[in-house]
Amino acid sequence: MGLMDLFRKKPESKPKPLFYDIVCPYCFSKFAPDEVVFRASHSREDDEDFALGEDEELNKYRERFGLDSLHDIEAVISPQDVPTEEHIYSGHVLTGLRDRYGELTRRRLCPKCHNEIPITAGKVPSNIISIIGASQVGKSVYMTALIHTLQHTTADHFNAACMPLNAEISRKFRTNYEEPLFERGDLLASTQKEKMQEPFIFQFVFKDEETPPLTLVFFDVAGEGMVEQDYLGLHGQHIKNSAGILFMVDPLQIRSIRDKIRIKHGDTRGEWVSQYDEPRDVVLTMFGDFIAHQDKGKTDIPTAVVLTKSDMLHSLKDEDGEYIKSNSNIFNNMVHRNYFNLTEFENIDGEIRRFIEKVDRPFKGTMDVYFTDTAYYAVSALGSNPVDQKLQTVVSPIRVDEPFIWLLYKLNYIEGRRE
């Protein structure tokens, strides 16, 4: 160490905030921790303020997702109606109230939709990851393969656990998504625009208590809504308040690839859809909805562009590598352990960037203009192409967790190293 090094100041680490704004993982409203309301821990027939009844805000939210209304539920208490000496804080975050009957409640609710928020909300950053993309790109299938992989292998590689937020989410995910795909080999039906998909909320919890948990919200917006301004304005709030975006692109959305695969295989290979939304249309709609209102007309939300169904690209590979080289990395699974492998990332990101540039330059140009922090990936949620909505082999996901691990790295949850 030279003499000058002794006098060089270490970079100062930023002081930790006293509290963090909360993003509701259900309706994606953003609010300060002292704006929460509470669900009473008991009910009383002799006090109408504490009688069981209907919660209009909660039922309005449930109606959007086709869920039954709840009629007999405990009352909502506003902190403003309780003396400040009965407010209970953890650090600088309001986490509980003692009501006029001396009963304690710690059930904090979002002030907008009245769903219960996670215990850690306000104490740690509300990091939400959104999955977006046009219709037919396979978002539901990708979400299923990703969560399955995170729970069974990836979390363990990073000394963490991936858990659903509550028992209801666990049951719905297992019954409607995981079992049909992984146990019966049935493809999942497309999300219908008129049937909003309630968010699937999981927590990626690290065993090191110093590392805050990461709340994962997989909000499966119906794809066709992603190119309609009104629909996106109504339901695209979650994108704006996301910490990271997984932007799904189906190779068949890109006309030049679609035509090449069609020439090689005719119309018999897998499922063909007559009308695809171009990837650029989704970006342009997003731009009109929220990116245009950001500083400098760009968004700095880290965004992974995820080319789905990479197994279909086998038909484009050749020795010359006009599109894809025969020995391309994209067809081999990659496991990251303990850290994010930057060498592997640079290889795959560079290869997919060049590929997208060649097959859909307008889309690549649009991404470069509106997004400041992007990475490019290719994944196969299934490992092979289904025929007549049925898988012909066992589900063998390829690289599905890699875009998510990149977001963990970008959000400073894990470190990156070169080989």
N, C-alpha and C positions, 0 to 999 in steps of 0.2 A: 504494500500500500504506500503510495507517494505521500509527501507532506501535505500537498494540496488536498488530497482525498480526506485528510483528517478534518479540514475546515469546511469541506463541502456539506451543505445542509441536506439532510434527508428530506425527501418530499413529504410534506405534511399530509397526514390522512385527514379526510374531512370528518368533522365531528358528527356523531350519529344523531339524527333528528330525535326530538323528544317523543314524537308520534308520527304516524304516516296517514295520509288520506286513505280512506277505504273505498275500494271499488266492489260493489255488490256482485257476487259471482252468479246471481240469478238474473237481475235486470240491468246490471252494468252501470247503474247510477254511481256517481262519485260524490263523496261527502266526507266531512271531518268526523273524527270519532265522537265528539260531543253532540253530534246531530242524530245519533242512534235513538231508537225508541225501544221499549222493553215489553216482553210478554209476561203477564202476571204469572206467578208460580202456583196460584190457587184461585178458586172462585167462591163467590158468596151470593146466596139468593136474596139476602136482605140489603144488598147495596148494588144499585143498578150499574155503578162504575166498575164493579167487579163480577157482574153476572156473566155467565156463559152466553155467547151470542155469535153473530156473524162478523167476520172481519172483511169489510168491503174491498180494501186494497189488496189483501191476499187473494181473495176470490177473483178479483179482476185479473190478477196475474195468472192464476190457475186456469181461468177461462181461455186465455191465449193459447194454452197448450192442450186444450181438450180434457183437462183434469176436473174431477168432481169438485163442486163447491163444498166448503166446510161450514157447518151451521152452528155447532156448539164448541166454541173455542174460547180460551181464556182471554181476558181483556188486554188491550194495549195501553201501556203507561208511558206518558211522556215525562222525561226528566224535569221539564219546566214545572210540572205539577207536584214535584216532590222536593222538600227542603234540601238545600245543598249539603247539609250535614249528614243526610241519609244517602248521598251519592258515594259509591265505592269505586276507587281507582286502583289500577295496577300500573305503577309508574305514573305516566301522565295520561293514561287512557281510561275513560269511563267504562267500567266493565260490569257494574251491578248497582242495584237500587234496593233500599229497604222501604216497603210501602207503608201506608198509614196503619196497617195492622201488624207492623213489625216483621212481615214476611220478606225474605230475601229472594230476589230474582237475578239471575245472571244471563237470562235468555235475551241477548241483544238482537234487534231486528233492523233490517234496512228501512229507513224512513219512507221510502217510496213504495216498495212492494210488500213489506212486512214479512219477508222470508228471514229465517234465522241466519246470521252471518257467522263465519268461522271464529273459533275462540281466539285465534292469533290476530284477527283483523285489527288494524290500527297500531299494533306493536311491531309488525314487520311489513315490508312493502307488499301491496296487493298485486302480485304478478300474475296476470291472466294471459293464457296463450289461446289464440283463436285459430280455428281451421276454416279457411275460406276457399272458394273455387266455384266454377260454373257447374251447371247440371251435368250428371253422368260421369264426373271425374272420379267417383269412388271415395268420397269423403267418409261416408259411414263405415265402409270396409276398412279404410286406412285407420280411422279412429279405433276400430275394434282391434286390428292387428297391433297398433301402437300400444294401446293400454295393456293388452295381453302380454306383449313383449316387455314393457316397463315393469309389470308386476312379477313376471316369471324370471327375468334375467337381468335387465338393465339396472334396476334399482339396487340389486345385490352388488353389481360391479362398482357402484358409487357409494357403498355403505349406507344405503337408504332403503326406504320401503315406499311403495306406491299404493295408496289406499283410497277407496271411495269415501266421500265425506259423510255418508250415512247409510244405514241398512237398506233404505228404499232404492237409492242409486245403485248399490251393489246388486240388489235383486234384479232391477230392470236391465242393467248392463249384462248380467249373466244370462238372463232368460231371453232377452230380445236381440242380443248381439253376439256374445261370446259363444254360447252353446250352439246356435244355428250354424255359425261359421266354422268353429274349430272342432265341434263334435259331429255335426251332421253334413258339413260340406255344402250348406245351402248359401247362395248369395243373398245379400240383404237388399231389400227393395229400396228404391230411391226415396229420399225424404220429399214428401209432398208440400208444395208451397202453402196450401191452405192449412196444413197441419204442422204448426210450429213444433220443433223438437226441443223439449225441455233440456237445458244444459246438463251435461254430465260433469260432475265436479269431483276431482280427485286431488289428493294432496301427496306431493313428493316430499317425504319427511326424512331428513338426514339424522343418522344416529348421533352425530356430533351435535350436542345441544346448543352450541354457539352458532350453528348455521340455521337460519330461519327456514321453515318449511316453504315450499313453493306450491301455490294453489293452481291446479290445472283445470281450466274450464274449457271443455270441448263443446262448443256451441255449434251444432250442425245446422246452419242455415240452409234451407232448400236452395239448390244451385241456381234454378232459373230466376230466383229472386235477386241473385247477385248482379244481374244486368238490368234490373228495373229500379229506377231512381226512387220511386215512392216506397217500394218494399225495403230497399236498403236503408232509406232514411228512417223508416219505422223500426227496423230490426237490426240495423247495422251499428247501433250504439256500442256494442261490445268490441268492434274493431278499433274504434277510436280510443277506448280505454284499455287496450291490450298492451302488455309488455312485450309480446312477441307474436308474430303471425306465421302460420304455416299455409302457404298459398299453393293449392294443388292445381297441377296442370296435367291433363290427360294427353298423351301423344296423339290420340285421335282427334283432339281439338285442332291440331295443327294440320292444315290442309295438305301440305306437301308430304308429310309422313303418312297421313290417311291414304293418299293416292298410291304411295309406294307399297304400303302393306296390302292394299286392295289388289294391286296388280299382281303381287306375289302370291296371295292366298285366295283371291276371289272374295265372294261375300259369305263364305261358309265359316270363316274363323271367328269364333266368339260372337259377341253381340255388336251389331252395328246400329247406330242411331242416325236417323236421317238429318237431324238438325243439331249441330253443335254450336255452342257459343265460342267465339274466338277468345283466347286468353286476354288479348288486349282490351276487349269490350269490358271485361270484369274490372280491369285496372282503371279504365276511363270512367266507369260508373263510380268506383270507389273515390276517384279523384274529385268528381263533382260533389260527392257526398261529404267527404271530410278532409281529404288531403289538401284541397285548394284553400282551406281555411287555416292551414298550418303556416308557421313562419316560413317565408321563402317558397311557399307552394310545394314543399316536399315533406315527407314524413321520415323521422329517424327511428321509427319502431323497427327493430331487427326483423327482417322478413326472409324466411327460407322459401325459395321457389322449389317446389317438390314435384318432379316429373314422375307421375304414377305409372303403374302397369309397365315397369321397365322390362319385364319378361317379353313383351311384344316387340322390343327393339332387336331381339335376336335375329329377326328377318332382315334387318338393315345392316348387319355387321359384315365386314369384309377385310381382307388383308391390307388394302390401301387405306382403309379408314376414312372413306369419303364422308360417311356419317358417324359410324361407330367402328372401332377396331375390333378384330376378332378376339383379342386378349384383353378387352376393356375391363376396367375395375368394376364397372357398374353391375356386372352379372355375378360378382362374388360378394358374399356377405362380409361385413366388417364389424368387429367387436371392439369397442372402446372401453377400457378399464381404468378406473381411478383418475384418469385425466382425458382431455380431448386431444386426439392425435392430429396435430396441425399439419404434418406432412401428408397424411392421408386426405385431410380436408382440402388442402391446396390442389392435390391431384384430381379429386372427384369434382370439386367446384370448377376448376379450369376446364375439365373435359365437358361438363354439362353446359357451361357458358358458351364454349365454342360450338357445341351442338345446336343450342337454341339460336345462337347468332346465325347459323347456317340455315336452319329450317324456318325460323320465324323472327326475322330481324325487326319488324315493327313492334312486336311484343317486347323484345329485349331492349329496344330503344326507349319504349315507354317506361319500362322498369327503371332504366338508368336515369331518366328525367325526374321521376316522382319519388324514388326510394333511395335513401343515402346509405343504407346498410343491408346488403343482400348476400345470400349464399345460395348456390344451386346444387340440387341433389336429384338423384334418381332412385326410386324405391319400387319394390314389388310387394304389395301387402299379402299376396297369395302365393307367389313363387311360380305360378303358371296361369294360363288364360282359361277361364271357365267356358264350358259349352252348354247352351240351353240352361243358364242360371245354376248349373251344377259344377262343382269342382271335380276334376278327373283324378287328382292326386291329393295327398295330405297338404294342408296349409303349411307353407315354408316361407315365412316372410324374409325378404332380403333388404337389408339396410334401413328398415322402417324407423328405427329409433335415432338414426344419425342426425336428421334435422332438429329433433328435440334436444339432443345432446349439444348441438351447436348453440341452441338458445340458452341452455344451462350455462355454457361457457360465456356467451355474450352478456348474460345477466349476473356474471361473477359468482356463480354457485360452484363452479369447478375450474381448475386451471387447465391451460393448454400447453402441450409440449411437443417439440419436434423430435422425430426419431433420431 
